[in-house]
Structure formats: structure tokens, C-alpha cells
Amino acid sequence: MGTIIAAVAIAAVLLWLFGGSRKRAAPAPEDDVTTAIDREELEAAERELAEDAEARDADDEEEDWGPGTR
């Protein structure tokens, strides 16, 4: 009797691990790799940042890594 219970338990665990359909995670915005890069806009932003006298390097010890950080 114990062998039957163990076999059923093992079968249930294997079905749980390998069987059944699982919902896939919804793609995140950063997973969008089909959108082309706007090179002109990127270059303009890089020029603007290079010309900004108040821009800081990203290795600064401050916590703010937002706009205005190189």
C-alpha cells in the first residue's frame, strides 16, 4: 500500500513539474527589440549633454543618475 501511495505522489510531483501549460510573463517595455533606434535624436542628445557644463559623470558618488548625467 505504501508503494502505491509513493508512486502516486512521485507521479503527481512529476506532472506538476513538467506538465500543464503555464502562463508566460508579459513582455516588459525594455524587451521591445523591434523598434528602430532614432540615430539623429540619439546624436542630438549626446551633443546636448557634451555641451552641458553642469553635466556630471555617471561615476560620481551622488545617487542621482537621471537626466544631465553623462
C-alpha positions in Angstrom: 0.0 0.0 0.0 2.8 2.4 0.9 4.5 1.7 -2.5 1.3 2.7 -4.4 1.0 6.0 -2.4 4.7 6.8 -3.0 4.3 6.1 -6.8 1.2 8.3 -7.0 3.0 11.1 -5.1 6.0 10.9 -7.4 3.8 10.9 -10.4 1.9 13.9 -9.1 5.1 15.8 -8.5 6.5 14.9 -12.0 3.2 16.1 -13.6 3.3 19.3 -11.6 6.9 20.0 -12.6 6.8 19.0 -16.3 3.2 19.1 -17.3 0.5 21.6 -17.8 0.5 24.9 -19.5 2.0 27.9 -17.7 1.2 31.5 -18.3 4.2 33.3 -19.7 5.2 36.7 -18.3 4.0 39.7 -20.2 6.9 41.3 -22.1 8.3 44.4 -20.4 8.9 47.6 -22.4 12.6 47.0 -22.4 12.0 43.7 -24.2 10.9 45.6 -27.3 13.7 45.0 -29.7 11.7 45.7 -32.9 11.7 49.5 -32.5 14.4 51.1 -34.6 16.9 53.4 -32.9 16.4 57.1 -33.9 20.1 57.8 -34.5 19.6 61.5 -35.2 17.8 62.0 -31.9 20.4 60.0 -30.0 23.3 62.0 -31.6 21.5 65.3 -30.8 21.0 64.2 -27.1 24.7 63.2 -26.9 25.8 66.6 -28.3 23.5 68.4 -25.9 24.9 66.5 -23.0 28.5 67.0 -24.1 27.9 70.8 -24.3 26.2 71.0 -20.9 28.7 72.5 -18.4 26.7 71.3 -15.4 26.5 67.6 -16.6 28.2 65.1 -14.2 29.8 61.8 -15.0 27.9 58.6 -14.1 30.7 57.6 -11.7 30.0 60.5 -9.4 29.3 59.3 -5.9 25.9 61.0 -5.9 22.7 59.0 -6.1 21.0 60.8 -9.0 21.6 59.1 -12.3 18.8 60.9 -14.2 18.9 63.4 -17.0 22.1 65.5 -17.0 24.3 62.6 -16.2 27.0 61.6 -18.7 
